Amino acid sequence: MGYGYGQLEKKIMGLLDEIYDAIIDGKQDIVVSKIKEALEDHIQPEIIMNEGLISGLDEVGRLYEEGTFFVPDMLIAARTMQAALKLLRPLLVKEGMKPIGKVAIGTVQGDLHDIGKSIVAMMFESNGFEIMDLGVDVQPEKFISAINDGAQIIAVSALLTTTMTNIKTTIESIEKAELRDQVIIMVGGAPVTEEFANAVGADGFAINAPSAVRKARELLCA
């Protein structure tokens, strides 16, 4: 027995709501199971991505910023999103869905802190950006190479006051390579402030992963 139109629409919305909830709750098994069920019901991968996954991740970001969620909650949600993308990404590529933008991310030379940078990278990728993760202790030349390889955004972080001055060094190196006009530069990290970002000539500053994603979208659309 088939579904009537109203029943089908209700089932689709119910599945998208379950995918949304699974992202927020960090339930990898459930999100994968519900995506498979949605695909079997011929729900388009792009709809699953936008209405279920990204909407759920946006809510995770909101809960984090209001203080209801903490870093571990955000990390669990991002990993759940990664499990979902492993299933959905090939279908999105097949349908021709293009990344929002290409981001090269890394901590500056001399800084070996990885966790914060990795969370931001996962949040970018989970929100539809293509990521070039340059790792930690990244020399300016690597950021320059990433720009030459098509990065539209350079996301530079520092977790120590002793290394944050290397953000300025990195930006100056990009300027000397005559690539400054070709790329958006975003900065962040525990000791970094908006005033510092403005002083070193960055285009954007983000205090956490959700705000980094929002700022990147804003700057790409500017």
MORA-V73901 format. One record per residue. PSI is psi in degrees with one decimal (NA if undefined). D_FIRST is the distance of its C-alpha to the first C-alpha in Angstrom with 1 decimal. Layout:
# MORA-V73901
psi=PSI d_first=D_FIRST
psi=PSI d_first=D_FIRST
This chain:
# MORA-V73901
psi=127.1 d_first=0.0
psi=172.0 d_first=3.8
psi=141.6 d_first=6.9
psi=167.1 d_first=9.5
psi=-44.9 d_first=12.9
psi=-39.6 d_first=14.4
psi=-40.7 d_first=11.9
psi=-44.8 d_first=12.1
psi=-41.1 d_first=15.9
psi=-39.5 d_first=16.2
psi=-42.7 d_first=14.6
psi=-48.2 d_first=17.0
psi=-36.5 d_first=19.9
psi=-41.5 d_first=19.3
psi=-43.2 d_first=19.4
psi=-38.2 d_first=22.5
psi=-38.7 d_first=24.1
psi=-37.4 d_first=23.7
psi=-43.8 d_first=25.3
psi=-49.1 d_first=28.0
psi=-36.5 d_first=28.7
psi=-34.5 d_first=28.9
psi=-47.8 d_first=31.5
psi=-40.5 d_first=33.6
psi=-7.8 d_first=33.4
psi=37.5 d_first=34.2
psi=92.5 d_first=31.3
psi=-45.4 d_first=31.1
psi=-42.0 d_first=28.6
psi=-43.5 d_first=26.1
psi=-40.0 d_first=26.6
psi=-43.2 d_first=26.1
psi=-43.6 d_first=23.0
psi=-32.1 d_first=21.4
psi=-43.4 d_first=22.6
psi=-42.3 d_first=21.0
psi=-41.2 d_first=17.6
psi=-41.5 d_first=18.3
psi=-37.9 d_first=19.2
psi=-28.6 d_first=16.1
psi=12.1 d_first=14.3
psi=30.1 d_first=16.9
psi=131.1 d_first=19.1
psi=137.8 d_first=22.6
psi=-37.2 d_first=25.2
psi=-36.0 d_first=27.6
psi=-42.6 d_first=25.4
psi=-44.1 d_first=25.0
psi=-52.1 d_first=28.8
psi=-45.4 d_first=29.9
psi=-26.3 d_first=27.6
psi=-60.1 d_first=27.0
psi=-56.7 d_first=29.9
psi=-37.7 d_first=32.9
psi=-40.4 d_first=32.1
psi=-41.6 d_first=32.2
psi=-34.7 d_first=35.4
psi=-39.7 d_first=36.9
psi=-37.3 d_first=36.4
psi=-44.6 d_first=38.0
psi=-41.5 d_first=40.9
psi=-43.5 d_first=41.2
psi=-35.6 d_first=41.2
psi=-44.2 d_first=43.9
psi=-25.9 d_first=46.1
psi=-4.2 d_first=46.0
psi=5.8 d_first=47.0
psi=-38.3 d_first=43.9
psi=156.6 d_first=43.1
psi=178.3 d_first=45.7
psi=-46.6 d_first=46.3
psi=-37.8 d_first=44.5
psi=-43.1 d_first=41.4
psi=-37.9 d_first=41.4
psi=-42.0 d_first=42.0
psi=-43.2 d_first=39.1
psi=-41.3 d_first=36.8
psi=-39.5 d_first=38.3
psi=-34.9 d_first=37.7
psi=-40.3 d_first=34.1
psi=-39.1 d_first=33.8
psi=-41.3 d_first=35.5
psi=-39.2 d_first=32.9
psi=-42.4 d_first=30.2
psi=-32.3 d_first=32.2
psi=-36.0 d_first=32.8
psi=-40.0 d_first=29.1
psi=-29.5 d_first=28.7
psi=-46.4 d_first=32.1
psi=-34.4 d_first=31.7
psi=-36.9 d_first=28.6
psi=-41.2 d_first=30.5
psi=-43.0 d_first=33.5
psi=-36.3 d_first=31.4
psi=-7.5 d_first=30.1
psi=16.6 d_first=33.8
psi=120.0 d_first=33.8
psi=151.6 d_first=37.5
psi=151.6 d_first=39.2
psi=-39.4 d_first=40.6
psi=170.7 d_first=44.0
psi=121.2 d_first=46.0
psi=127.8 d_first=47.8
psi=124.6 d_first=50.6
psi=142.3 d_first=51.2
psi=161.1 d_first=54.0
psi=149.8 d_first=56.7
psi=165.0 d_first=60.1
psi=131.9 d_first=62.9
psi=-10.9 d_first=64.3
psi=121.0 d_first=61.2
psi=10.3 d_first=59.3
psi=127.7 d_first=56.7
psi=-30.3 d_first=53.2
psi=-51.5 d_first=50.7
psi=-44.7 d_first=50.7
psi=-41.6 d_first=50.6
psi=-37.4 d_first=47.7
psi=-45.2 d_first=45.6
psi=-42.9 d_first=46.3
psi=-44.2 d_first=45.4
psi=-39.3 d_first=42.0
psi=-39.5 d_first=41.3
psi=-52.1 d_first=42.3
psi=-39.8 d_first=40.1
psi=-22.4 d_first=37.1
psi=14.3 d_first=37.5
psi=10.7 d_first=37.4
psi=148.4 d_first=41.1
psi=131.4 d_first=42.4
psi=133.9 d_first=44.9
psi=99.0 d_first=48.2
psi=108.0 d_first=49.2
psi=-8.2 d_first=53.0
psi=-148.8 d_first=53.5
psi=165.8 d_first=56.5
psi=50.0 d_first=60.2
psi=121.9 d_first=59.4
psi=149.8 d_first=62.4
psi=-34.8 d_first=62.5
psi=-31.1 d_first=62.5
psi=-38.3 d_first=59.0
psi=-40.6 d_first=57.7
psi=-43.2 d_first=59.6
psi=-38.2 d_first=58.0
psi=-38.1 d_first=54.5
psi=-44.1 d_first=55.4
psi=-23.7 d_first=56.5
psi=7.5 d_first=53.2
psi=6.0 d_first=51.3
psi=129.3 d_first=50.9
psi=-26.4 d_first=50.5
psi=135.1 d_first=51.0
psi=119.7 d_first=53.4
psi=111.9 d_first=52.6
psi=128.7 d_first=55.8
psi=155.3 d_first=56.1
psi=135.8 d_first=59.0
psi=-1.3 d_first=59.0
psi=145.4 d_first=62.8
psi=-27.2 d_first=65.5
psi=-18.2 d_first=67.6
psi=-13.5 d_first=65.0
psi=-23.8 d_first=63.7
psi=-21.8 d_first=66.7
psi=-13.7 d_first=65.2
psi=-45.7 d_first=62.5
psi=-41.8 d_first=65.4
psi=-41.7 d_first=66.7
psi=-45.3 d_first=63.3
psi=-41.2 d_first=63.0
psi=-37.3 d_first=66.6
psi=-38.8 d_first=65.9
psi=-39.4 d_first=63.0
psi=-43.4 d_first=65.4
psi=-30.6 d_first=68.1
psi=1.1 d_first=65.6
psi=40.0 d_first=65.1
psi=1.4 d_first=61.4
psi=-37.0 d_first=61.2
psi=-8.2 d_first=59.9
psi=-2.5 d_first=57.1
psi=149.5 d_first=55.3
psi=130.5 d_first=54.2
psi=121.2 d_first=55.7
psi=144.1 d_first=54.2
psi=156.5 d_first=55.9
psi=-177.5 d_first=55.3
psi=159.9 d_first=56.1
psi=-47.2 d_first=57.7
psi=-6.8 d_first=61.1
psi=136.9 d_first=60.1
psi=166.8 d_first=60.3
psi=-36.6 d_first=59.5
psi=-42.5 d_first=63.2
psi=-44.0 d_first=63.7
psi=-44.5 d_first=60.9
psi=-39.7 d_first=62.6
psi=-35.0 d_first=66.0
psi=-1.3 d_first=64.9
psi=23.0 d_first=63.2
psi=157.9 d_first=59.5
psi=-25.3 d_first=56.9
psi=155.9 d_first=54.8
psi=141.2 d_first=54.8
psi=137.1 d_first=52.1
psi=-20.1 d_first=52.6
psi=178.3 d_first=49.3
psi=-47.4 d_first=46.3
psi=-41.0 d_first=44.0
psi=-28.2 d_first=46.9
psi=-43.3 d_first=47.6
psi=-46.3 d_first=44.2
psi=-44.8 d_first=44.6
psi=-40.0 d_first=48.1
psi=-43.7 d_first=47.2
psi=-44.6 d_first=44.5
psi=-45.6 d_first=47.2
psi=-35.5 d_first=49.9
psi=-29.7 d_first=47.8
psi=-10.5 d_first=47.0
psi=NA d_first=50.6
